[in-house]
Amino acid sequence: MTDTATNPETPRFDRRMLEALVCPATHATLEYDATRQELLSRTAGLAYPIREGIPVMLIDEARRIDD
């Protein structure tokens, strides 16, 4: 797996998408974690992966986050 910070050819997530995206489980707003390339839903306790610059907004693909 390549790191987007070290590989400029890897597509980056467009942060403007955050204005349109919500958590599919709770419809709450999302936070962008640039380090892990994930969108976080603190309300649902889920982190949705961003793969090749595209957010994967499937509950089955999300990982549980523990605060």
C-alpha angles and dihedrals in degrees: 000000000000127000116238091217093058099035112059091187092066110099114250127222114256105230090206086074088072089075090063102034126084133173109278091215100049106008087233124142119270134228122220117231104195094184095057095028093234140127111230127214104191090181092059095031091234136129117206115207124235111216121189090343094308121111113229102217098186118123090215090057095048123098124224115251122210117204 
